[in-house]
Amino acid sequence: MNHIYSLITFLIVVTCSTISSFSQPIPSEKNEFNLIPITETIFMYQDKGGNIGLSVGDDGVFMIDDQFSEGIPSVMEVIKSISSQPVEFLLNTHHHGDHTGGNTEMAKTGTTIFSQENVRKRLEASEKTASEGLPIVTFSEDITFHYNGDKIFIFHVHNAHTDGDAVVYFTKNNVIHTGDVFFNGKYPYIDTNNGGSVSGYIAALKKIAMVGNEDTKIIPGHGDPGTLADVQFSANMLETIKTRIAEAVEIGASEEEVLAMKDLTAEFDAKEYGNGFISTEKIIKVIYNEIAN
């Protein structure tokens, strides 16, 4: 229970400071490097794979996720466009290859890689990451960095996208990088084969909403930058669909019958939530299987 108390204490301390934080509109367009400035010192890089977060300043570069190995030269060029400092720290928000594929190359540059402890375990088990690309620092519940003039609070959300998800809160800048606990504008991928769950995913979104405030800027695992309202919408969406499917299961509907019920997701499909990596059929199947089994 200690991690719960530490999170509550942390929230009390930071809420007052973040409400008055400097706020600027989130740009709608990338520059020539596919780089989006979120604040003066926090950036989001979009390319193949998950969104990369970057904190730059006098201390160095703090990086979140690294996409794929073949993209690291381009990533390093992007970083050089905003900082002359080396990448000192790299967080893997979870173990999937589109967020950890560049680990080995980053480790060769002297970057210290860290993650929630389950991420290292899964990377070791998969044998897809060379030993030098494994996180060398791991944590269980949370860890705090005092870096680039910011207090960076990183906390584990349990059994959400996977069993090793970490969310990053830049408290001074009032920016949250969610990893794949949030897909902006699309149905999320919930990896039930690696510890993810629908109920855990909803709980994680609600925890993010509790940490942030109306001025918080969100860097999602996939999709464009968002706001806390977008996170709350995603939580409500999943909860709504889950409730509807549960009601159908309660009266004995089979998976095939549930899939045929277009009204379950109609308002979200109209917003093109099913046009991403996870289709309407896939999200319904994941939710149905969790409820039925």
GIVEN-V466623 format. One record per residue. N is the residue number from 1. RES is the residue in one small letter. SS is DSSP state (2 for helix, 1 for strand, 0 for the rest). PHI is phi in whole degrees, -180 to 180 (* if undefined). NEAR is the number of other C-alpha atoms within 8 Angstrom. Layout:
BEGIN
N;RES;SS;PHI;NEAR + N;RES;SS;PHI;NEAR
END
This chain:
BEGIN
1;m;0;*;4 + 2;n;2;-59;5 + 3;h;2;-66;8 + 4;i;2;-68;7 + 5;y;2;-64;8 + 6;s;2;-66;8 + 7;l;2;-67;8 + 8;i;2;-62;8 + 9;t;2;-61;8 + 10;f;2;-60;8 + 11;l;2;-63;9 + 12;i;2;-62;8 + 13;v;2;-68;8 + 14;v;2;-87;9 + 15;t;2;-58;11 + 16;c;2;-64;8 + 17;s;2;-72;10 + 18;t;2;-80;12 + 19;i;2;-61;8 + 20;s;0;-96;6 + 21;s;0;-63;9 + 22;f;0;-62;5 + 23;s;0;-126;6 + 24;q;0;-138;5 + 25;p;0;-60;4 + 26;i;0;-79;8 + 27;p;0;-60;8 + 28;s;0;-96;4 + 29;e;0;-125;5 + 30;k;0;-82;9 + 31;n;0;-89;7 + 32;e;0;-67;5 + 33;f;0;-99;7 + 34;n;0;60;9 + 35;l;1;-108;12 + 36;i;1;-113;11 + 37;p;1;-74;11 + 38;i;0;-93;12 + 39;t;0;-135;9 + 40;e;0;-68;5 + 41;t;0;-125;9 + 42;i;1;-117;13 + 43;f;1;-131;12 + 44;m;1;-122;13 + 45;y;1;-111;12 + 46;q;0;-110;10 + 47;d;0;-162;7 + 48;k;0;-69;7 + 49;g;0;92;10 + 50;g;0;-71;15 + 51;n;0;-67;16 + 52;i;1;-91;12 + 53;g;1;-105;13 + 54;l;1;-136;12 + 55;s;1;-112;11 + 56;v;1;-120;13 + 57;g;1;176;10 + 58;d;0;-65;6 + 59;d;0;-76;8 + 60;g;1;142;11 + 61;v;1;-116;14 + 62;f;1;-108;11 + 63;m;1;-116;13 + 64;i;1;-119;11 + 65;d;0;67;14 + 66;d;0;-143;16 + 67;q;0;57;17 + 68;f;0;-116;14 + 69;s;2;-60;11 + 70;e;2;-68;6 + 71;g;2;-93;9 + 72;i;2;-61;13 + 73;p;2;-56;7 + 74;s;2;-67;7 + 75;v;2;-61;8 + 76;m;2;-66;8 + 77;e;2;-65;8 + 78;v;2;-61;10 + 79;i;2;-62;9 + 80;k;2;-63;9 + 81;s;0;-75;7 + 82;i;0;-124;7 + 83;s;0;-158;10 + 84;s;0;-95;7 + 85;q;0;-88;9 + 86;p;0;-77;7 + 87;v;1;-81;10 + 88;e;1;-86;10 + 89;f;1;-128;11 + 90;l;1;-134;13 + 91;l;1;-99;10 + 92;n;1;-93;17 + 93;t;0;-71;16 + 94;h;0;-168;15 + 95;h;0;-93;12 + 96;h;0;-60;7 + 97;g;2;-63;8 + 98;d;2;-80;11 + 99;h;2;-123;16 + 100;t;2;-126;14 + 101;g;0;-62;13 + 102;g;0;-96;14 + 103;n;2;-56;13 + 104;t;2;-62;13 + 105;e;2;-65;10 + 106;m;2;-68;11 + 107;a;2;-63;12 + 108;k;2;-65;8 + 109;t;0;-86;6 + 110;g;0;98;7 + 111;t;0;-71;11 + 112;t;1;-88;11 + 113;i;1;-101;15 + 114;f;1;-139;12 + 115;s;1;-167;15 + 116;q;1;-66;17 + 117;e;2;-60;10 + 118;n;2;-70;8 + 119;v;2;-65;13 + 120;r;2;-61;13 + 121;k;2;-59;8 + 122;r;2;-73;9 + 123;l;2;-66;12 + 124;e;2;-63;11 + 125;a;2;-67;6 + 126;s;2;-74;7 + 127;e;0;61;7 + 128;k;0;-93;6 + 129;t;0;-111;12 + 130;a;0;-61;8 + 131;s;2;-57;6 + 132;e;2;-71;7 + 133;g;2;-97;12 + 134;l;0;-77;13 + 135;p;0;-58;11 + 136;i;0;-99;7 + 137;v;1;-126;8 + 138;t;1;-129;10 + 139;f;1;-137;9 + 140;s;0;-94;7 + 141;e;0;-110;8 + 142;d;1;-160;10 + 143;i;1;-154;8 + 144;t;1;-124;8 + 145;f;1;-112;7 + 146;h;1;-108;8 + 147;y;1;-152;8 + 148;n;0;52;10 + 149;g;0;73;7 + 150;d;1;-121;10 + 151;k;1;-106;11 + 152;i;1;-104;12 + 153;f;1;-99;12 + 154;i;1;-118;11 + 155;f;1;-133;10 + 156;h;1;-85;12 + 157;v;0;-113;12 + 158;h;0;-83;10 + 159;n;0;46;13 + 160;a;0;-105;19 + 161;h;0;-69;16 + 162;t;0;-141;15 + 163;d;0;-99;12 + 164;g;0;-130;15 + 165;d;0;-70;18 + 166;a;1;-126;15 + 167;v;1;-113;14 + 168;v;1;-115;11 + 169;y;1;-118;11 + 170;f;1;-84;12 + 171;t;0;-70;13 + 172;k;0;-69;10 + 173;n;0;-79;11 + 174;n;0;58;13 + 175;v;1;-126;13 + 176;i;1;-119;13 + 177;h;1;-100;12 + 178;t;0;-91;15 + 179;g;2;59;16 + 180;d;2;-84;15 + 181;v;2;-73;15 + 182;f;0;-145;13 + 183;f;1;-107;12 + 184;n;0;-78;13 + 185;g;0;83;9 + 186;k;0;-140;12 + 187;y;0;-66;13 + 188;p;0;-83;10 + 189;y;0;-89;9 + 190;i;0;-112;12 + 191;d;0;-85;10 + 192;t;2;-70;9 + 193;n;2;-77;5 + 194;n;2;-127;7 + 195;g;0;91;11 + 196;g;0;-78;15 + 197;s;0;-155;14 + 198;v;2;-67;12 + 199;s;2;-63;7 + 200;g;2;-68;13 + 201;y;2;-65;14 + 202;i;2;-63;12 + 203;a;2;-62;9 + 204;a;2;-65;12 + 205;l;2;-61;14 + 206;k;2;-68;10 + 207;k;2;-67;8 + 208;i;2;-60;10 + 209;a;2;-63;11 + 210;m;2;-71;7 + 211;v;2;-71;8 + 212;g;0;-86;12 + 213;n;0;-143;11 + 214;e;0;-64;7 + 215;d;0;-97;10 + 216;t;0;-66;11 + 217;k;1;-97;13 + 218;i;1;-114;12 + 219;i;1;-102;15 + 220;p;0;-81;17 + 221;g;0;-66;13 + 222;h;1;-144;12 + 223;g;0;102;10 + 224;d;0;-81;7 + 225;p;0;-55;10 + 226;g;1;-139;11 + 227;t;1;-127;11 + 228;l;2;-65;14 + 229;a;2;-62;7 + 230;d;2;-66;10 + 231;v;2;-64;14 + 232;q;2;-63;11 + 233;f;2;-63;8 + 234;s;2;-63;11 + 235;a;2;-63;11 + 236;n;2;-64;8 + 237;m;2;-60;9 + 238;l;2;-64;10 + 239;e;2;-65;9 + 240;t;2;-64;8 + 241;i;2;-64;10 + 242;k;2;-62;10 + 243;t;2;-63;8 + 244;r;2;-65;9 + 245;i;2;-67;13 + 246;a;2;-61;10 + 247;e;2;-65;8 + 248;a;2;-68;10 + 249;v;2;-64;12 + 250;e;2;-59;7 + 251;i;0;-95;6 + 252;g;0;94;6 + 253;a;0;-68;9 + 254;s;0;-81;7 + 255;e;2;-61;8 + 256;e;2;-63;6 + 257;e;2;-68;8 + 258;v;2;-64;11 + 259;l;2;-62;10 + 260;a;0;-83;6 + 261;m;0;-86;7 + 262;k;2;-66;7 + 263;d;2;-68;6 + 264;l;2;-59;8 + 265;t;0;-129;9 + 266;a;2;-54;8 + 267;e;2;-69;7 + 268;f;2;-84;10 + 269;d;2;-63;10 + 270;a;0;-64;7 + 271;k;0;-91;7 + 272;e;0;68;9 + 273;y;2;-66;13 + 274;g;2;-90;12 + 275;n;2;-95;9 + 276;g;0;-99;8 + 277;f;0;-61;7 + 278;i;0;-104;12 + 279;s;0;-78;11 + 280;t;2;-58;12 + 281;e;2;-60;7 + 282;k;2;-66;8 + 283;i;2;-68;12 + 284;i;2;-64;11 + 285;k;2;-62;10 + 286;v;2;-62;10 + 287;i;2;-67;11 + 288;y;2;-59;13 + 289;n;2;-64;8 + 290;e;2;-67;9 + 291;i;2;-73;8 + 292;a;2;-75;6 + 293;n;0;-109;4
END
